[in-house]
């Protein structure tokens, strides 16, 4: 995580939209994609970055 490249957290609902046999996505239903603010990584350890990512994921899951 010392590269300094920001990570953009993304949450999406693709349940029941993935066809495992054809290896394809089907978007005939409403699909929602949420992007969070960039997570800065420069000078941070992996655990602290993952903690911030999980916080985004958990907050969006609660509002889904």
Secondary structure, DSSP 8 states (H G I E B T S, - for coil): -TT---EEEEEE--TTTEETTTTEE--SS---EEEEEEE--TT--HHHHHHHHHHHHHHHHHH-
